[in-house]
Amino acid sequence: MKDIIISGRMKMADIISHDKRALVLLPRFGIEMGVGDKSVKDICNQKEIDTDFFLLMVNVFLNANYFPDRKLKSVDVDMLLLYLENSHKYYLEEKIPYLESLIEEFKKTVDHPATEQLDKFFKQYIIEVKDHLAYEDHTAFPYVAALSEQIKKNNPDISAVDYHIGVFEERHDNIEEKLSDLKSLLIKYFPPSNDRYIRIRILNELMDFEEDLINHARIEDKVLIPIVEHLEQKVN
């Protein structure tokens, strides 16, 4: 699929038709289906979303080669944190529970020793994902919010805070990579089951989840970390 740069003049429906990954991205801005022939700018205005911020997030999410350096200075940190928190909420409240239900359904269709291993791998992986998201939600993001608030003051001071974005960067492991074990089990080691389509659905969902996490991590790497590093320089 050829990468394109999304602009405010484009129709929102065309973005979705061009790249299905936009389907999980748009709800994080409160945008649902039924967009008609409205442009990106029109829908952003209707939803009271900053168009430039929306375009930045969409282009970074959908295009691995998109470099947003020139646009970072104008990013609203609070808006960025809300977007990231909404992404986490989607993973925790929608994607993971759905994957859990598919795994449980699949376990009922096969009688194979690898079923126990699949269940173990999956549960261990979900624990890691939740720990990863909890660290960001309860440690990294509150720090960024507090830093942003301090910058708005005339005399910012975070000297008493024993944290910096470099800690986040060091801990920012690629949790999506460990999905390969789950995919390998389903592709290589399970015999045909009574319902082949449940396995296909699980693999599709795992692959979508993997790609979503990669794109989400790219936003944190290319947008969040550089912005916070700049803010830290201001107070130091």
C-alpha positions in Angstrom: 0.0 0.0 0.0 1.5 3.3 -1.1 1.8 5.9 1.7 0.1 9.2 1.2 0.2 12.4 3.2 -3.2 13.2 4.6 -4.4 16.8 4.1 -7.3 18.7 5.5 -8.9 18.9 2.1 -9.2 15.2 1.7 -12.5 13.4 2.3 -12.5 11.5 5.6 -14.1 8.6 3.8 -11.2 8.4 1.3 -8.7 8.0 4.1 -10.6 5.0 5.5 -11.0 3.5 2.0 -7.2 4.0 1.4 -6.0 2.5 4.7 -8.1 0.3 7.0 -5.9 1.2 9.9 -7.8 4.5 10.1 -10.8 2.5 11.4 -9.1 2.1 14.9 -7.5 5.6 14.8 -10.6 7.8 14.2 -12.6 6.7 17.3 -9.7 8.0 19.5 -10.8 11.4 18.3 -14.5 10.8 18.8 -15.0 10.3 15.1 -17.3 7.4 14.1 -18.6 6.1 10.8 -21.2 8.0 8.8 -18.7 10.7 7.7 -20.5 11.2 4.3 -18.4 13.2 1.8 -17.1 15.7 4.4 -13.5 16.8 4.3 -11.1 16.1 7.2 -11.1 19.8 8.0 -15.0 20.0 8.0 -15.2 17.0 10.4 -12.5 18.3 12.7 -14.3 21.7 12.9 -17.6 19.9 13.6 -16.0 17.8 16.4 -14.0 20.7 17.7 -10.7 18.9 17.0 -7.6 20.9 16.2 -7.1 20.0 12.5 -3.3 20.4 12.5 -3.0 18.1 15.5 -5.3 15.5 13.9 -3.3 15.6 10.7 -0.1 15.1 12.6 -1.4 12.1 14.5 -2.9 10.5 11.4 0.2 10.9 9.2 2.5 9.6 11.9 0.2 6.7 12.6 -0.3 5.7 9.0 3.1 6.5 7.5 6.3 5.1 9.0 8.4 7.5 6.9 6.6 10.7 7.9 8.8 13.1 9.9 6.9 15.6 11.9 9.8 17.7 13.3 8.6 21.0 12.0 5.2 20.6 13.4 6.1 19.5 17.0 6.5 23.0 18.4 2.8 23.7 17.9 1.5 20.5 19.5 -0.8 20.9 22.5 0.7 18.5 25.1 -2.6 18.0 26.9 -4.3 17.1 23.6 -1.5 14.6 22.9 -1.8 13.0 26.3 -5.6 12.7 25.8 -5.1 11.0 22.5 -2.6 8.5 24.0 -4.8 7.8 27.0 -7.8 7.2 24.6 -5.6 4.7 22.7 -4.8 2.8 25.9 -8.5 2.8 26.9 -9.3 1.2 23.5 -6.7 -1.5 24.1 -7.8 -2.3 27.6 -11.6 -2.0 27.2 -12.2 -3.2 23.7 -9.3 -4.9 21.9 -7.9 -7.1 24.7 -11.3 -8.3 26.0 -12.2 -9.2 22.4 -9.0 -11.2 21.9 -9.7 -13.0 25.2 -13.1 -14.0 24.1 -11.7 -15.3 20.8 -9.0 -17.4 22.5 -11.6 -18.9 24.9 -13.8 -19.7 21.9 -10.9 -21.3 20.0 -10.0 -23.5 23.1 -13.4 -25.1 22.9 -12.9 -26.2 19.3 -9.6 -28.1 19.7 -8.3 -30.9 21.9 -4.6 -30.5 21.7 -1.7 -30.2 24.2 -0.6 -26.9 22.7 -3.9 -25.3 23.9 -2.5 -25.0 27.4 0.7 -23.4 26.0 -1.3 -21.0 23.9 -3.4 -19.9 26.9 -0.3 -19.4 29.0 1.5 -17.4 26.4 -1.5 -15.2 25.8 -2.2 -14.5 29.4 1.4 -13.7 30.1 1.5 -11.4 27.1 -1.6 -9.6 28.2 -0.2 -9.1 31.7 2.9 -7.5 30.1 0.8 -5.2 27.9 -1.3 -4.1 30.9 1.9 -3.4 32.9 3.3 -1.4 30.1 0.2 0.7 29.7 -0.2 1.1 33.5 3.4 2.5 33.7 2.7 5.0 31.0 -0.7 6.0 32.4 0.4 6.3 36.0 4.0 7.4 35.8 5.1 8.8 32.4 1.9 10.6 31.4 1.3 12.4 34.8 4.9 13.5 34.7 4.5 15.0 31.2 1.2 16.7 32.3 2.9 18.2 35.4 5.9 19.4 33.3 3.5 21.0 30.8 1.7 22.7 33.6 5.0 24.0 35.1 6.0 25.5 31.7 2.8 27.6 31.7 4.0 29.3 34.9 6.4 32.2 34.9 8.9 30.4 37.1 8.8 26.7 36.2 10.6 24.3 38.6 10.6 20.5 38.6 13.9 20.1 40.4 12.1 18.0 43.1 10.8 15.5 40.5 13.0 12.4 40.3 12.1 11.5 36.7 12.9 12.5 33.1 11.7 11.4 29.7 14.9 9.4 29.2 13.6 6.9 31.7 10.5 6.4 29.7 12.6 6.0 26.5 14.7 3.4 28.1 11.7 1.4 29.2 9.8 1.8 26.0 10.2 -1.8 24.9 8.5 -3.2 21.8 5.6 -5.2 23.4 4.2 -6.0 20.0 7.2 -8.2 19.1 6.2 -10.9 21.6 3.0 -11.6 19.6 5.1 -13.7 17.3 5.0 -16.6 19.7 1.2 -16.6 19.7 1.0 -16.3 15.9 3.5 -19.2 15.5 1.5 -21.5 17.7 -1.6 -20.9 15.8 0.0 -21.1 12.3 2.4 -24.0 12.8 1.4 -26.3 15.7 -2.4 -26.7 16.0 -4.1 -29.4 13.8 -7.2 -28.5 11.9 -10.1 -27.6 14.2 -13.9 -27.9 13.9 -14.1 -24.3 13.1 -11.2 -23.0 10.9 -12.6 -19.5 10.8 -12.1 -18.9 14.5 -8.3 -19.4 14.0 -8.3 -17.0 11.0 -10.2 -14.4 13.1 -7.7 -14.7 16.0 -4.7 -14.3 13.6 -6.3 -11.3 11.9 -7.0 -9.7 15.2 -3.5 -10.4 16.5 -1.9 -9.0 13.4 -4.1 -5.9 13.6 -3.2 -5.5 17.3 0.5 -5.9 16.5 0.4 -3.2 13.8 -1.7 -0.9 15.9 0.9 -1.1 18.8 3.7 -0.4 16.3 2.0 2.7 15.0 1.1 3.8 18.6 4.7 3.4 19.7 5.8 5.4 16.7 3.7 8.4 17.8 5.3 8.1 21.3 8.8 8.0 19.8 8.4 10.6 17.1 6.0 13.0 18.8 5.8 12.6 22.6 9.5 12.0 23.4 10.9 14.9 21.3 8.3 17.3 22.7 9.0 16.4 26.3 12.8 16.6 25.7 12.2 20.2 24.5 10.0 21.0 27.5 12.7 19.6 29.9 15.3 21.9 28.2 13.1 24.8 29.0 13.0 24.2 32.7 16.6 23.2 33.0 
